[in-house]
């Protein structure tokens, strides 16, 4: 029996820092799991995030809570309030102690800076189950 085709997902990565966006993309890669294939859309401003999410087709939004002038926490809350079908949000926070803000922002998951590839990948796989997990349901 052949394995199912990988699940394809589009991930929005938002940060005002190009370095942070690069670290997220580098940590995840396009195949964080053999049964999951990712493509990425990058955004450097809050306005870009809203426009991209308004268009739809985003399976996960990774938002930098340390971005300026528009932080990912407020942006996550805005997406949840304004969109009919918002994507799940993974929030990058500056300190572990800031994780409680994810509740306020309505984020589904949170991971701290600096970017830890293992922790970030685990969080993404929880929010975007690979094809085999989806098929098993």
C-alpha positions as a Python dict, from the first residue, in 0.01 Angstrom:
ca = {
    (1, 'X'): (0, 0, 0),
    (2, 'X'): (145, 334, -98),
    (3, 'X'): (155, 620, 147),
    (4, 'X'): (-92, 902, 92),
    (5, 'X'): (15, 1219, -82),
    (6, 'X'): (146, 1473, 166),
    (7, 'X'): (-93, 1729, 302),
    (8, 'X'): (-17, 2067, 149),
    (9, 'X'): (-51, 2376, 365),
    (10, 'X'): (18, 2745, 318),
    (11, 'X'): (175, 2921, 616),
    (12, 'X'): (181, 3299, 659),
    (13, 'X'): (492, 3416, 845),
    (14, 'X'): (466, 3769, 984),
    (15, 'X'): (743, 3972, 1140),
    (16, 'X'): (874, 4322, 1086),
    (17, 'X'): (1219, 4156, 1109),
    (18, 'X'): (1341, 3983, 793),
    (19, 'X'): (1583, 3787, 1014),
    (20, 'X'): (1298, 3647, 1223),
    (21, 'X'): (1106, 3546, 911),
    (22, 'X'): (1419, 3374, 773),
    (23, 'X'): (1471, 3187, 1102),
    (24, 'X'): (1112, 3061, 1102),
    (25, 'X'): (1137, 2942, 741),
    (26, 'X'): (1475, 2783, 808),
    (27, 'X'): (1354, 2610, 1123),
    (28, 'X'): (1051, 2457, 951),
    (29, 'X'): (1166, 2393, 596),
    (30, 'X'): (913, 2283, 338),
    (31, 'X'): (881, 1926, 472),
    (32, 'X'): (872, 1930, 854),
    (33, 'X'): (719, 1584, 826),
    (34, 'X'): (717, 1341, 529),
    (35, 'X'): (336, 1367, 522),
    (36, 'X'): (323, 1749, 529),
    (37, 'X'): (444, 1991, 262),
    (38, 'X'): (454, 2361, 344),
    (39, 'X'): (461, 2669, 127),
    (40, 'X'): (516, 3010, 278),
    (41, 'X'): (384, 3360, 234),
    (42, 'X'): (584, 3631, 411),
    (43, 'X'): (449, 3959, 544),
    (44, 'X'): (642, 4248, 698),
    (45, 'X'): (347, 4470, 798),
    (46, 'X'): (19, 4424, 975),
    (47, 'X'): (-164, 4564, 673),
    (48, 'X'): (-12, 4288, 455),
    (49, 'X'): (-124, 4021, 702),
    (50, 'X'): (-484, 4141, 701),
    (51, 'X'): (-492, 4164, 319),
    (52, 'X'): (-341, 3816, 274),
    (53, 'X'): (-575, 3657, 529),
    (54, 'X'): (-876, 3836, 374),
    (55, 'X'): (-797, 3657, 48),
    (56, 'X'): (-815, 3321, 228),
    (57, 'X'): (-612, 3007, 156),
    (58, 'X'): (-389, 3049, 462),
    (59, 'X'): (-379, 2732, 671),
    (60, 'X'): (-169, 2874, 956),
    (61, 'X'): (-50, 3220, 1057),
    (62, 'X'): (276, 3247, 1250),
    (63, 'X'): (280, 3595, 1403),
    (64, 'X'): (571, 3764, 1578),
    (65, 'X'): (455, 3915, 1905),
    (66, 'X'): (768, 4131, 1906),
    (67, 'X'): (702, 4288, 1565),
    (68, 'X'): (673, 4667, 1548),
    (69, 'X'): (479, 4882, 1505),
    (70, 'X'): (203, 4621, 1473),
    (71, 'X'): (259, 4334, 1715),
    (72, 'X'): (149, 3982, 1642),
    (73, 'X'): (-61, 3959, 1959),
    (74, 'X'): (-296, 4239, 1861),
    (75, 'X'): (-292, 4126, 1501),
    (76, 'X'): (-393, 3773, 1600),
    (77, 'X'): (-684, 3909, 1802),
    (78, 'X'): (-787, 4129, 1509),
    (79, 'X'): (-787, 3835, 1266),
    (80, 'X'): (-1000, 3627, 1502),
    (81, 'X'): (-1249, 3913, 1548),
    (82, 'X'): (-1276, 4031, 1189),
    (83, 'X'): (-1249, 3722, 968),
    (84, 'X'): (-1531, 3474, 922),
    (85, 'X'): (-1286, 3183, 897),
    (86, 'X'): (-950, 3291, 1044),
    (87, 'X'): (-651, 3058, 1025),
    (88, 'X'): (-508, 2910, 1343),
    (89, 'X'): (-248, 3140, 1495),
    (90, 'X'): (91, 3043, 1636),
    (91, 'X'): (234, 3334, 1830),
    (92, 'X'): (607, 3396, 1877),
    (93, 'X'): (665, 3569, 2210),
    (94, 'X'): (971, 3740, 2354),
    (95, 'X'): (956, 3569, 2693),
    (96, 'X'): (795, 3252, 2823),
    (97, 'X'): (617, 3472, 3077),
    (98, 'X'): (435, 3640, 2787),
    (99, 'X'): (261, 3314, 2695),
    (100, 'X'): (-53, 3419, 2888),
    (101, 'X'): (-102, 3689, 2627),
    (102, 'X'): (-179, 3416, 2375),
    (103, 'X'): (-508, 3366, 2558),
    (104, 'X'): (-594, 3732, 2512),
    (105, 'X'): (-487, 3728, 2147),
    (106, 'X'): (-688, 3407, 2089),
    (107, 'X'): (-385, 3225, 1949),
    (108, 'X'): (-404, 2848, 1934),
    (109, 'X'): (-37, 2801, 2018),
    (110, 'X'): (264, 2995, 2143),
    (111, 'X'): (639, 2946, 2131),
    (112, 'X'): (912, 3175, 2266),
    (113, 'X'): (1197, 3358, 2097),
    (114, 'X'): (1467, 3267, 2019),
    (115, 'X'): (1332, 3032, 1754),
    (116, 'X'): (1382, 2669, 1856),
    (117, 'X'): (1341, 2450, 1546),
    (118, 'X'): (1217, 2146, 1740),
    (119, 'X'): (965, 2337, 1950),
    (120, 'X'): (839, 2537, 1650),
    (121, 'X'): (803, 2224, 1435),
    (122, 'X'): (613, 2044, 1711),
    (123, 'X'): (373, 2337, 1745),
    (124, 'X'): (316, 2354, 1368),
    (125, 'X'): (253, 1978, 1347),
    (126, 'X'): (-8, 2006, 1623),
    (127, 'X'): (-189, 2280, 1431),
    (128, 'X'): (-143, 2124, 1085),
    (129, 'X'): (-169, 1748, 1126),
    (130, 'X'): (16, 1559, 850),
    (131, 'X'): (-184, 1362, 590),
    (132, 'X'): (-155, 1031, 776),
    (133, 'X'): (-309, 1184, 1092),
    (134, 'X'): (-593, 1337, 891),
    (135, 'X'): (-655, 1007, 707),
    (136, 'X'): (-664, 816, 1037),
    (137, 'X'): (-954, 1021, 1173),
}
